[in-house]
Amino acid sequence: MTLIYLLGLVLVAAGAYVVGRQKGVTFAMAGGASRMHSLPSYHGAYLAVSAIAPMLLWFILWLVLAHRVVEWAGMSALPADLAPADGLAYASRLREILLVADGVQTNEVAPGVRAAGETYALWRGLSEWALLIVGLGLALIGFAWGARQLEPQFRARNGVERFVKVLLIACSAVAVLTTVGIVFSVLFETLRFFAKYPWYDFLFGLQWSPQTAIRADQVGASGTFGAVPLFAGTTLIMLIAMSVAGPIGLFSAIYMAEYASPRVRGVVKPVLEVLAGVPTVVFGFFAALTVAPFIRSTGEALGLNVASESALAAGLVMGVMIIPFVSSLSDDVINAVPQSLRDGSYGMGATKSETIKKVVLPAALPGIVSAFMLAISRAVGETMIVVMAAGLAGNLTFNPLEAVTTVTVQIKTLLVGDQEFDSAKTLSAFALGFVLFFFTLVLNFIALRIVQRYREQYD
Amino acid sequence: MTEMTAVSGLGQRVDADEARARVRKRYRAEARFKAYGIGAIAFAALFLVVLLADIVTKALPAFTVTHLVIEAPVTAETVDPDGSRQAASLARGDYLKPLREVYQGFFPEVSGRAPRRELNGLLSSGAADELRAQVMADPSLIGKTVKTRALVSDDADLYYKGVVTDVVEEPGEAVATPSATSGEVVVTTSTPAFADDLAEIKAELSETARKRRFEVDRIRTLREGILADKPSAELALREAQGGGDATRITVAQNVLAKIDSDAQSLQAQMETLAGEAADFEARFKDSGGAEKLDEKLPSRLLAINGGIVKITSLAADRVEGVTLTPLKSQDAAQPNAWKLLTYETPETPAGSATSRSPGSRR
């Protein structure tokens, strides 16, 4: 039925458009095109919009309300002794009713349920017809309303543009509302976690051992959710990654923007971008199977005790992964620095590197800082590499040769597998997610502020 | 502006020595700066190349398998139990048997149930699939000798791909004389041909001992980490006993018992490893003639006179061992007519006994 409705909607729009355009053309013929406010096609579009806008609104309203009404009708048709007592019973009763209504199962059900199923089917049919009939009726009313307005002087174009604007606002509202929804759902789960576990222990506790028992007599029944080791591990890996990606990315960007000939640039830039295109899983097993053993054996040759899953391996590979982020963004901002600044510097007798260090980089600083911030938030949020190469043990250490764990790895570990959804263990993942979200939000905020503050200084 | 006049020092000549030196310094800085850029790009490109090369070289062997080409007699009794030549009957035939018989014929010296089972284990359980397909496609092959490819087992396949162990071949440098053709063999050489190997084994001993010590340290840290939780677990037990809640007492007791058993098993591992390390160190220090080779050291095989001897004891000019495949003769072998094969991965690699330490299950 919804398909027919949408088809009808298209037909109504097309029909209204043709009629409106025809009317516009007659206006033009009668009074001359120069005396009209809008083109005939806008008259058509205006009529189409005024016909389908109420149809669309009615459709959305129907989508939200209709199944509730139908469900309510089916449920209230149940005899009192079959009426569900709680949410679980409600869902299973509804399933039975649906089976009857769909004609899948008509035998072996209680007569009361069968009656309810039939009522449900009746109401469902009614609601679908209501959709079609009311929708078409609304389209007619809208069409008539629009058609009455049409005249040579009518501002049809403005009306259409107003409609498009509203449509665009509605689209962006969907995106914004989704983000808000995500934030709030994470926030509420986090609050539920903090109801089970004190927030100061979570934020400042030194031991991470999220072992809650499924049975009461299991070993490790008490979990401790002190997240400091995770924050330390995340910070450590992020620092290692940034100490690789920062200088290398920045120097590559400087070389590409200032020194490289167009030919070299044409080769190097795609190569760096390939690095960004490698899937993180591939980086992950490269880190775990090649880099980590290499670091371990090198460390042993030097007499160091290196864990086979080390923060160094994960950090190094992650650093390489985010080189393209730093380099291509910095490259863009360096290119955006006005040539006049460089020319001025050369005119004073500065060498190229002096110009870059003293003039170009300060001018490009806000962009470079925001590139770094983006790279950092990428490093903090990266999961696959650390899952594979950094380990799971929540060690509180800043030794890059030991196994550490990060916030993202723990979120993944907590949510993989069968867990009841309201246990502290599962909920702690939301708390971690919230912290992560908050951290990246702050980073983005800082980056934005820096860009805003320094942006127009040299333009 | 003010800054510039302050540094440049008006009135200084541009061709003064100091000025030239300063310009040279600035150009050096310029070159250095440019080199940093090239270095950074080179690093990124190198990493990409290494990454791709690593993935490609590790992936390629997965696309190949190793077969043994065997000419096996296909008899009606084994492959066609009903004698009907119908697909249903042919599908139930035993195709592995003829392959195994031919294959075992290559190694007549292998006898006894266990060694023969081990030998058969080198053929994949799907070794006969190709032969079966051949015969089912063309039943007239029954009664003939069919050339077919038998898939080797995964272990054997990995060995052929060189994943299992590195094999080093050294040609013999002296005249070598075996004492027998099968069983326990002593091979003596005219000059101390094995002196280098002896030194190598000594080095391996000391290296293995060092690795064992290393492992001991690691396990000690692990054990201390586990024992550090003991006081809090004891406290929890006392509290539980004070509270009188039966489940909590059991939980606390279980926690405590796990800590104790983990610590104990780690202690035992430490002692084993430390004992091995001490043993290796003693052998390293002992400068006596022969060195025993066991499964904890790389295996060394002697290929001589068409047979293979697995070395169990090695001295500078004399090795003892057992034959894996019998020698054809007891003649003295000339230099370069025999060789020493070293399988770098020991039969039981270091740490294999300790890789499943309880602490690693966190």
Interface residues (C-beta under 8 A of the other chain):
Chain A: S209 A213 A216 D217 Q218 V219 G220 A221 S222 P247 I248 G249 L250 F251 S252 I254 Y255 M256 Y259 V268 V271 L272 V274 L275 V278 V282 F283 F286 L289 T290 E300 N305 V320 I323 S327 M348 T351 K352 S353 E354 I356 K357 L392 A393
Chain B: M4 R26 Y27 A29 E30 R32 F33 K34 Y36 G37 I38 G39 A40 I41 F43 A44 A45 F47 L48 L51 D54 I55 K58 K211 F214 D217 R218 A236 T247 T250 V251 N254 V255 K258 R362
